[in-house]
Protein backbone atom coordinates (compact mmCIF):
# COMPACT_ATOMS: atom_id res chain seq x y z
CA UNK A 1 0.00 0.00 0.00
CA UNK A 2 2.83 2.38 0.87
CA UNK A 3 4.55 1.68 -2.47
CA UNK A 4 1.33 2.49 -4.35
CA UNK A 5 1.08 5.79 -2.47
CA UNK A 6 4.69 6.67 -3.41
CA UNK A 7 4.06 5.75 -7.06
CA UNK A 8 0.98 8.00 -7.18
CA UNK A 9 2.91 10.90 -5.62
CA UNK A 10 5.84 10.50 -8.03
CA UNK A 11 3.53 10.24 -11.02
CA UNK A 12 1.65 13.37 -9.96
CA UNK A 13 4.88 15.30 -9.51
CA UNK A 14 6.15 14.11 -12.88
CA UNK A 15 2.96 15.30 -14.59
CA UNK A 16 3.13 18.68 -12.87
CA UNK A 17 6.79 19.07 -13.78
CA UNK A 18 6.17 18.24 -17.44
CA UNK A 19 3.32 20.77 -17.59
CA UNK A 20 5.44 23.44 -15.91
CA UNK A 21 8.36 22.88 -18.29
CA UNK A 22 5.95 23.08 -21.21
CA UNK A 23 5.08 26.64 -20.28
CA UNK A 24 8.74 27.64 -19.85
CA UNK A 25 10.28 26.04 -22.88
CA UNK A 26 7.98 27.43 -25.54
CA UNK A 27 7.87 25.36 -28.71
CA UNK A 28 9.41 22.26 -27.14
CA UNK A 29 6.39 21.32 -25.00
CA UNK A 30 3.16 22.86 -26.20
CA UNK A 31 4.11 26.48 -26.74
CA UNK A 32 4.38 26.04 -30.47
CA UNK A 33 1.32 28.20 -31.01
CA UNK A 34 3.00 31.27 -29.52
CA UNK A 35 6.29 30.56 -31.24
CA UNK A 36 4.49 30.18 -34.57
CA UNK A 37 2.49 33.33 -33.95
CA UNK A 38 5.68 35.25 -33.20
CA UNK A 39 7.30 33.99 -36.41
CA UNK A 40 4.28 35.01 -38.47
CA UNK A 41 4.14 38.40 -36.79
CA UNK A 42 7.86 38.98 -37.40
CA UNK A 43 7.52 38.04 -41.07
CA UNK A 44 4.51 40.33 -41.55
CA UNK A 45 6.40 43.23 -39.97
CA UNK A 46 9.56 42.55 -41.99
CA UNK A 47 7.63 42.43 -45.25
CA UNK A 48 5.89 45.73 -44.49
CA UNK A 49 2.45 44.18 -44.24
CA UNK A 50 1.96 45.74 -40.78
CA UNK A 51 3.50 48.89 -39.28
CA UNK A 52 5.47 49.31 -36.04
CA UNK A 53 2.42 50.32 -34.00
CA UNK A 54 0.40 47.31 -35.05
CA UNK A 55 3.44 45.06 -34.52
CA UNK A 56 3.90 46.34 -30.95
CA UNK A 57 0.19 46.04 -30.20
CA UNK A 58 -0.01 42.45 -31.43
CA UNK A 59 3.15 41.47 -29.51
CA UNK A 60 1.60 42.90 -26.36
CA UNK A 61 -1.62 41.00 -27.04
CA UNK A 62 0.32 37.75 -27.42
CA UNK A 63 2.37 38.46 -24.31
CA UNK A 64 5.67 38.45 -26.19
C-alpha positions as CSV (number, residue, x, y, z in Angstrom):
1,X,0.0,0.0,0.0
2,X,2.8,2.4,0.9
3,X,4.5,1.7,-2.5
4,X,1.3,2.5,-4.4
5,X,1.1,5.8,-2.5
6,X,4.7,6.7,-3.4
7,X,4.1,5.8,-7.1
8,X,1.0,8.0,-7.2
9,X,2.9,10.9,-5.6
10,X,5.8,10.5,-8.0
11,X,3.5,10.2,-11.0
12,X,1.7,13.4,-10.0
13,X,4.9,15.3,-9.5
14,X,6.2,14.1,-12.9
15,X,3.0,15.3,-14.6
16,X,3.1,18.7,-12.9
17,X,6.8,19.1,-13.8
18,X,6.2,18.2,-17.4
19,X,3.3,20.8,-17.6
20,X,5.4,23.4,-15.9
21,X,8.4,22.9,-18.3
22,X,6.0,23.1,-21.2
23,X,5.1,26.6,-20.3
24,X,8.7,27.6,-19.8
25,X,10.3,26.0,-22.9
26,X,8.0,27.4,-25.5
27,X,7.9,25.4,-28.7
28,X,9.4,22.3,-27.1
29,X,6.4,21.3,-25.0
30,X,3.2,22.9,-26.2
31,X,4.1,26.5,-26.7
32,X,4.4,26.0,-30.5
33,X,1.3,28.2,-31.0
34,X,3.0,31.3,-29.5
35,X,6.3,30.6,-31.2
36,X,4.5,30.2,-34.6
37,X,2.5,33.3,-34.0
38,X,5.7,35.2,-33.2
39,X,7.3,34.0,-36.4
40,X,4.3,35.0,-38.5
41,X,4.1,38.4,-36.8
42,X,7.9,39.0,-37.4
43,X,7.5,38.0,-41.1
44,X,4.5,40.3,-41.5
45,X,6.4,43.2,-40.0
46,X,9.6,42.6,-42.0
47,X,7.6,42.4,-45.2
48,X,5.9,45.7,-44.5
49,X,2.5,44.2,-44.2
50,X,2.0,45.7,-40.8
51,X,3.5,48.9,-39.3
52,X,5.5,49.3,-36.0
53,X,2.4,50.3,-34.0
54,X,0.4,47.3,-35.0
55,X,3.4,45.1,-34.5
56,X,3.9,46.3,-31.0
57,X,0.2,46.0,-30.2
58,X,0.0,42.4,-31.4
59,X,3.2,41.5,-29.5
60,X,1.6,42.9,-26.4
61,X,-1.6,41.0,-27.0
62,X,0.3,37.7,-27.4
63,X,2.4,38.5,-24.3
64,X,5.7,38.4,-26.2
